[in-house]
Amino acid sequence: MADVISVPPSHLTSVALGKTYRNGPNSVEVLQGVNLDLHKGEFLSIIGQSGSGKSTLLHLLGLLDSPDIGEVRLEGKRIDHLPAKTRDDLRNRIFGFVFQFYHLLPELNLIENVLSPLMIRYSTWEYWKRRHELKDKASDLLTQVGLGHRMKHKPSQVSGGELQRAAIARALITEPEVLLADEPTGNLDVDTGKGIIELLNQLNTERELSIVMVTHDEVIARRAQRIVRLCHGQIECMREKVA
């Protein structure tokens, strides 16, 4: 009898996604019928040149934008067409986001930035009741990413690598099922970038966190378990396993 190959269940799926941006009479077709499966606990990298559509694909997967055609499915159920409030809730509970330019609030210190998604999630009264518990949770996360000594510092007072680690802690505070990282090392030097990728690999291994990472860097991409290549809005290579 042939060996049975166990394939992890699909977690997040895009079905024939298409996206076109318009500027007056001009239009640019960014994605053309993209089909993609992210399996539970998988670390997947999306690689491609600038303008290939990789960031657009990530934004569609995380419901930051809506496709013109096609569907986004979570656990087999379509989610891109849900009411705005439901999509907001999914972004706050299911997805964690890490961006190239961090997007930390400059007026808040690091622990306040990490807590900000929970300030959105809970009512003022509920947050106030749980403030000590939530602050301890944020403190633990910052310690885990190596920033236990920087909690009271504001973004202008720390390095780029520390800003990205804080952004990762902020993404994790909601206990997401899927982490979406858009060029997480793109604004960092080589050594600092390696540290961020090691942290992502650790989160994937220890927490079985599903990760989709967009990058243009071949070396960084190969730290994931599988690579998907985008070229002119289409998938060029679907299942390139990393050795």
C-alpha positions as CSV (number, residue, x, y, z in Angstrom):
1,M,0.0,0.0,0.0
2,A,1.3,3.5,-0.9
3,D,2.3,5.8,2.0
4,V,-0.5,8.3,2.9
5,I,0.9,11.8,2.8
6,S,-0.7,14.0,5.5
7,V,-1.4,17.5,4.2
8,P,-2.3,20.2,6.8
9,P,-5.8,21.7,6.4
10,S,-6.1,25.0,4.4
11,H,-6.2,27.9,6.8
12,L,-6.4,30.9,4.6
13,T,-7.3,30.7,0.9
14,S,-7.6,33.1,-2.0
15,V,-9.7,32.0,-5.0
16,A,-9.1,33.6,-8.4
17,L,-8.3,37.0,-6.8
18,G,-8.2,40.0,-9.1
19,K,-7.5,43.6,-8.3
20,T,-7.3,46.6,-10.6
21,Y,-6.4,50.2,-9.6
22,R,-7.8,53.1,-11.6
23,N,-6.7,56.7,-11.9
24,G,-9.0,58.5,-14.2
25,P,-9.0,56.9,-17.6
26,N,-5.9,54.8,-16.7
27,S,-6.1,51.4,-15.0
28,V,-3.5,48.9,-13.8
29,E,-4.4,45.3,-13.3
30,V,-2.3,44.4,-10.2
31,L,-3.6,40.8,-9.6
32,Q,-5.0,38.4,-12.2
33,G,-6.8,35.3,-10.8
34,V,-4.5,34.4,-7.9
35,N,-5.2,31.1,-6.2
36,L,-3.3,30.5,-2.9
37,D,-3.6,28.2,0.1
38,L,-1.9,28.8,3.4
39,H,-1.9,25.7,5.6
40,K,-2.3,25.7,9.4
41,G,1.1,26.4,11.1
42,E,2.8,27.1,7.8
43,F,5.4,29.8,7.2
44,L,4.9,31.0,3.6
45,S,6.9,33.7,1.8
46,I,5.6,35.6,-1.2
47,I,8.4,36.9,-3.4
48,G,8.4,39.2,-6.4
49,Q,9.8,42.3,-7.9
50,S,8.4,45.7,-7.0
51,G,5.0,46.1,-8.6
52,S,4.4,42.4,-9.0
53,G,1.3,42.6,-6.7
54,K,2.7,40.9,-3.6
55,S,1.7,43.6,-1.1
56,T,-1.7,43.9,-2.7
57,L,-2.2,40.2,-2.3
58,L,-1.3,40.4,1.4
59,H,-3.7,43.3,1.9
60,L,-6.5,41.4,0.3
61,L,-5.8,38.3,2.4
62,G,-5.9,40.4,5.6
63,L,-9.1,42.3,4.6
64,L,-7.3,45.6,4.4
65,D,-8.6,45.9,0.9
66,S,-11.4,44.2,-1.2
67,P,-10.9,42.2,-4.4
68,D,-12.6,43.2,-7.6
69,I,-13.1,39.6,-8.4
70,G,-12.5,36.3,-6.5
71,E,-12.8,35.4,-2.9
72,V,-10.8,35.2,0.4
73,R,-11.7,32.2,2.6
74,L,-10.9,31.4,6.2
75,E,-11.4,27.8,7.2
76,G,-13.3,27.4,3.9
77,K,-15.7,30.2,4.6
78,R,-15.8,33.3,2.5
79,I,-14.8,36.5,4.5
80,D,-14.0,39.3,2.0
81,H,-17.7,40.1,1.5
82,L,-18.8,40.3,5.1
83,P,-20.1,43.6,6.7
84,A,-17.5,46.2,7.5
85,K,-17.9,45.7,11.3
86,T,-17.4,41.9,11.0
87,R,-14.3,42.4,8.8
88,D,-12.9,44.9,11.4
89,D,-13.4,42.3,14.1
90,L,-11.6,39.7,12.1
91,R,-8.7,42.0,11.6
92,N,-8.5,42.6,15.3
93,R,-8.9,38.9,16.4
94,I,-7.7,36.6,13.6
95,F,-5.0,38.6,11.8
96,G,-1.8,40.2,13.1
97,F,-0.1,42.7,10.9
98,V,3.6,43.7,10.6
99,F,4.6,46.4,8.2
100,Q,7.9,47.6,6.7
101,F,7.6,51.1,8.3
102,Y,6.3,49.8,11.7
103,H,3.3,52.2,11.9
104,L,3.8,52.8,15.7
105,L,2.1,55.8,17.2
106,P,4.8,58.4,18.0
107,E,3.0,59.9,20.9
108,L,2.8,56.5,22.8
109,N,5.6,54.6,24.4
110,L,6.2,51.0,23.3
111,I,4.0,49.3,25.9
112,E,1.1,51.6,25.0
113,N,1.6,50.9,21.3
114,V,1.5,47.1,22.0
115,L,-1.7,47.6,24.0
116,S,-3.4,49.8,21.3
117,P,-5.2,46.9,19.5
118,L,-6.8,45.9,22.8
119,M,-7.9,49.5,23.4
120,I,-9.8,49.1,20.1
121,R,-11.2,45.7,21.0
122,Y,-12.6,46.4,24.4
123,S,-15.0,49.1,25.6
124,T,-13.5,51.8,27.8
125,W,-15.0,50.3,30.9
126,E,-13.9,46.7,30.1
127,Y,-10.4,47.9,29.3
128,W,-10.2,49.8,32.5
129,K,-11.3,46.8,34.5
130,R,-8.7,44.6,32.9
131,R,-5.9,47.1,32.5
132,H,-3.5,45.5,34.9
133,E,-3.9,42.0,33.3
134,L,-3.5,43.5,29.8
135,K,-0.5,45.5,30.8
136,D,1.1,42.4,32.2
137,K,0.4,40.6,29.0
138,A,2.0,43.4,26.9
139,S,5.0,43.5,29.2
140,D,5.5,39.8,28.9
141,L,5.4,40.1,25.1
142,L,7.9,42.9,25.0
143,T,10.2,40.9,27.2
144,Q,9.8,37.9,24.9
145,V,10.9,39.9,21.9
146,G,13.9,41.4,23.8
147,L,12.4,44.8,24.7
148,G,11.8,44.4,28.4
149,H,14.2,47.3,29.0
150,R,12.5,49.6,26.4
151,M,8.9,49.5,27.5
152,K,8.7,53.2,28.5
153,H,10.6,54.4,25.5
154,K,8.8,56.2,22.6
155,P,9.4,55.1,19.0
156,S,11.8,58.0,18.4
157,Q,14.1,56.7,21.2
158,V,14.7,53.2,19.9
159,S,16.4,51.6,16.8
160,G,14.7,50.3,13.7
161,G,15.2,46.7,14.8
162,E,13.6,47.5,18.1
163,L,10.7,49.2,16.4
164,Q,10.0,46.1,14.3
165,R,10.2,43.9,17.4
166,A,7.7,46.2,19.1
167,A,5.4,46.0,16.0
168,I,5.6,42.2,16.2
169,A,4.7,42.3,19.9
170,R,1.7,44.6,19.0
171,A,0.6,42.0,16.3
172,L,0.8,39.2,18.9
173,I,-1.1,40.9,21.7
174,T,-4.4,39.9,20.1
175,E,-3.3,36.2,19.9
176,P,-3.9,36.1,16.1
177,E,-4.2,32.9,14.1
178,V,-2.4,34.3,11.0
179,L,0.5,36.8,11.0
180,L,0.8,38.9,7.8
181,A,4.2,40.5,7.4
182,D,4.8,43.0,4.6
183,E,8.6,43.4,4.0
184,P,9.3,43.1,7.7
185,T,13.1,43.4,7.1
186,G,12.9,45.9,4.2
187,N,13.8,48.9,6.3
188,L,16.6,47.2,8.3
189,D,20.3,46.4,7.9
190,V,21.2,42.8,7.1
191,D,22.1,41.6,10.6
192,T,19.0,43.2,12.2
193,G,16.9,41.7,9.5
194,K,18.2,38.3,10.3
195,G,17.2,38.7,13.9
196,I,13.7,39.6,12.9
197,I,13.4,36.5,10.7
198,E,14.8,34.3,13.5
199,L,12.0,35.7,15.7
200,L,9.4,34.9,13.1
201,N,10.7,31.4,12.7
202,Q,10.6,31.0,16.5
203,L,7.0,32.1,16.6
204,N,6.1,29.8,13.8
205,T,7.8,26.8,15.5
206,E,6.9,27.4,19.1
207,R,3.3,28.8,18.7
208,E,2.5,27.1,15.4
209,L,1.6,30.5,14.2
210,S,0.6,30.6,10.5
211,I,2.7,33.3,8.7
212,V,2.6,34.9,5.3
213,M,5.6,37.1,4.6
214,V,6.0,39.4,1.6
215,T,9.6,40.1,0.6
216,H,11.7,40.9,-2.5
217,D,14.8,39.3,-0.9
218,E,15.5,35.8,-2.1
219,V,17.7,35.0,1.0
220,I,15.0,36.2,3.4
221,A,12.3,34.3,1.5
222,R,14.2,31.0,1.9
223,R,13.9,31.2,5.6
224,A,10.2,30.3,5.2
225,Q,8.9,26.7,4.5
226,R,7.5,27.5,1.1
227,I,7.9,30.2,-1.5
228,V,5.3,31.6,-3.8
229,R,6.5,33.8,-6.6
230,L,4.4,36.5,-8.2
231,C,5.2,38.0,-11.6
232,H,2.9,40.6,-13.2
233,G,0.0,39.8,-10.8
234,Q,0.1,36.0,-11.4
235,I,1.6,33.1,-9.5
236,E,4.7,31.9,-11.3
237,C,5.7,29.0,-9.0
238,M,3.2,27.6,-6.6
239,R,5.0,25.0,-4.5
240,E,8.7,25.7,-4.2
241,K,9.6,24.0,-0.9
242,V,12.6,25.4,0.9
243,A,15.3,22.8,1.6
